Amino acid sequence: MTVFKTALGRTPRIVTTATTPRISSSISNTSALVLARLAYKQHPAMSVTTQQEAAYKRNPHSDFKAVEASRPAWDASSTFRYTQTVDPSWAFGGGANALHDSSSTSSSSSSKKHIAIDPYEPGRPAPFNYKLLISSIVPRPIGFVSTISAEGKTKNLAPFSYFNMINHDPPLFVLGFAGSLDSPKDTLRNLLDSRECTVNIISESFIEAANATSVDAPYGSSEWDVSGLTPINDCVDVKAPRVREAVFSVECRLESVREFESRATPGKKTGAMVVLEGTRFWVREDAVNEERNMVAPEVLRPMSRLGGISYGRTTEAIEIPRPVFEKDVGGAEGFEKLRKAADGTGK
Ligand SMILES: Cc1cc2nc3c(=O)[nH]c(=O)nc-3n(C[C@H](O)[C@H](O)[C@H](O)COP(=O)(O)O)c2cc1C
């Protein structure tokens, strides 16, 4: 059990590590570490992150530039728009829409079988779970995190897609880091040290530069230089710069930290989660409405993370009103009708 004092000077959060390891039935399970060690033997100068990357084989293309050149150019004319939903006449109890049974879409699924996967089944290489999860838990928002060490010398900038907002009062955000607190990524190291950061949202207009900051640069070499992005030092509550090019940024203080233990290798710490508290928002003037409570997606143009080395654009949206039990479902009476209908169909 580890205790970290919060940056906000409130009661320290007690941080517990996972203590109920699932003993893997698979001793022969090839872990990411084993693969990483193999890669290290071949390339001893590589950093741990670089070794892991070699193990993940994230880039599926032997000649990435050739594959990229064979694809259509970026469609600059594709701007954000709203369409109707698939079935605007959908009614409560209606279940999946027409796409479910349509043979013309890859989402058609009524006749498709599911496969159950035990993450620790014998012989399943550990990187497989990582690759499966990052390609299925999608799209993920990306927190583009700027940190600075406590003494103010070492600046860091890197993207993290184990990222989300988990509350709004107080504004709380979560970040997940691969690796342990003993051997932290530079961002985590700075966060533990200075207990503050800015989280910036990545737009289409600087996606290449943002991706460049994920380079496995040694501690002390700033990714700001690699990216060409502009640090701006006008934050009020934190010393870490925000990204000038970002439409939306948040100044954050470290709220709590928790470390996780591997199930495949009990005793080994393999992940850390930090909760950040947002203390100030920064938004580009042309992106926010007069009431300062809504950011326009057509200005923000956010990029999200998909599996492997893929990113997603958000160019199309639909709107569906939040249903109200009495008005839309018909209250208890309407609900009972739907229940009976579902019983009849065996749903
Ligand atoms: C889009 C994207 C999302 C990423 N998400 C995460 C993440 O959620 N957790 C993590 O540990 N690494 C993640 N990475 C990898 C880190 O950005 C990378 O290890 C980086 O070098 C860390 O920088 P640092 O050591 O300067 O903190 C991601 C990389 C990219 C390109």
The ligand as a Tripos MOL2 file, in Angstrom:
@<TRIPOS>MOLECULE
LIG
   31    33     1     0     0
SMALL
NO_CHARGES

@<TRIPOS>ATOM
      1 C1         -2.1090    8.1700  -29.7330 C.3       1 LIG1
      2 C2         -1.2560    7.5430  -28.6840 C.ar      1 LIG1
      3 C3         -1.8310    7.1490  -27.4940 C.ar      1 LIG1
      4 C4         -1.0470    6.6090  -26.4710 C.ar      1 LIG1
      5 N1         -1.6370    6.2400  -25.3070 N.ar      1 LIG1
      6 C5         -0.8910    5.7670  -24.2920 C.ar      1 LIG1
      7 C6         -1.4940    5.4480  -23.0480 C.ar      1 LIG1
      8 O1         -2.6970    5.6030  -22.8470 O.2       1 LIG1
      9 N2         -0.6820    4.9640  -22.0630 N.ar      1 LIG1
     10 C7          0.6470    4.7960  -22.2310 C.ar      1 LIG1
     11 O2          1.3360    4.3570  -21.3040 O.2       1 LIG1
     12 N3          1.2490    5.1150  -23.4010 N.ar      1 LIG1
     13 C8          0.5150    5.6060  -24.4190 C.ar      1 LIG1
     14 N4          1.1140    5.9590  -25.6020 N.ar      1 LIG1
     15 C9          2.5530    5.8600  -25.7120 C.3       1 LIG1
     16 C10         3.2440    7.1160  -25.1250 C.3       1 LIG1
     17 O3          2.7870    8.2990  -25.7460 O.3       1 LIG1
     18 C11         4.7350    6.9690  -25.3430 C.3       1 LIG1
     19 O4          5.2160    5.8730  -24.5830 O.3       1 LIG1
     20 C12         5.5080    8.1970  -25.0020 C.3       1 LIG1
     21 O5          6.8430    8.0170  -25.3880 O.3       1 LIG1
     22 C13         5.4570    8.4990  -23.5400 C.3       1 LIG1
     23 O6          6.1570    9.6680  -23.3850 O.3       1 LIG1
     24 P1          6.9380   10.0310  -22.0790 P.3       1 LIG1
     25 O7          7.8740    8.9070  -21.7440 O.co2     1 LIG1
     26 O8          7.6260   11.2750  -22.4830 O.co2     1 LIG1
     27 O9          5.9260   10.2290  -21.0210 O.co2     1 LIG1
     28 C14         0.3520    6.4610  -26.6580 C.ar      1 LIG1
     29 C15         0.9240    6.8250  -27.8750 C.ar      1 LIG1
     30 C16         0.1300    7.3530  -28.8740 C.ar      1 LIG1
     31 C17         0.7610    7.7510  -30.1670 C.3       1 LIG1
@<TRIPOS>BOND
     1     1     2 1
     2     2     3 ar
     3     2    30 ar
     4     3     4 ar
     5     4     5 ar
     6     4    28 ar
     7     5     6 ar
     8     6     7 ar
     9     6    13 1
    10     7     8 2
    11     7     9 ar
    12     9    10 ar
    13    10    11 2
    14    10    12 ar
    15    12    13 ar
    16    13    14 ar
    17    14    15 1
    18    14    28 ar
    19    15    16 1
    20    16    17 1
    21    16    18 1
    22    18    19 1
    23    18    20 1
    24    20    21 1
    25    20    22 1
    26    22    23 1
    27    23    24 1
    28    24    25 2
    29    24    26 1
    30    24    27 1
    31    28    29 ar
    32    29    30 ar
    33    30    31 1
@<TRIPOS>SUBSTRUCTURE
     1 LIG1         1 GROUP 0 **** ****
